[in-house]
Amino acid sequence: MGRWFKSRSAFKRSGFKRGKRLTPRILIVTIILVLCGLYFFYIIDRNLKPTIIQIAQSRAHIIATEAMNNALYEKVLSNTEYEDLMMIHKDAQQRVTIMQANTIKISRIVSEANLAIKETLKNLQGETFKIPLGQALGSPLLAHYGPDVNVKIIPVGTVNVGFVDRFQEAGINQVRHILYLNIETTVKIVVPLVTENVVVNNQIPIAETIIIGEVPNTYFGLSKE
């Protein structure tokens, strides 16, 4: 019995000494790991964060633009023709004398485009994409490697839709008249510890025609560029 107590007492003394001997090592290793982690995040914050934000902004712009284009062509512009938007009057020699915009049809398209874009952006709420950390290093070999940085897209602000047109030379005595929708909105990207707003500008051609001869002086409804 006395031997058992002696052995147990020796074990306690041994364990105490062992714990006392290992604790400083564990503490030092922990401090080193923490300092290395802080230094790693400092390097990322100083050198890689601007690059990551730039890549995220570009990707968010592309995602939002593609989503808006798909929504407009599928829901609003699929059956839109130039003749629906512009009325052209000619004289007896078939020369264009008057061009007049169909403001009612144009207003309806602008309204429908606004609603379609808002619905599409609402569906993007919380959508995420990943950026490999190696891509931020700018190395082609490491572009697809490294831990991923998650980026979330959040639509913010309003959607502005405008209707504009442009005349372009298309050959001898020919002018191309192109009709566009100008779209501007804002989305927010959320990167770990950072949020940035991305302004999305998009100009979508919706219809065009070729005018033979000079552009008429009488022109109603749209700005002439």
Secondary structure, 3 states (H helix, E strand, C coil): CHHHHHHHHHHHHHHHHHHHHHHHHHHHHHHHHHHHHHHHHHHHHHHHHHHHHHHHHHHHHHHHHHHHHHHHHHHCCCCCCHHHHEEEEECCCCCEEEEEECHHHHHHHHHHHHHHHHHHHHHCCCCEEEEEHHHHCCCCCCCCCCCEEEEEEEEEEEEEEEEEEEEEEEECCEEEEEEEEEEEEEEEEEECCEEEEEEEEEEEEEEEEEEECCCCCEEECCCCC
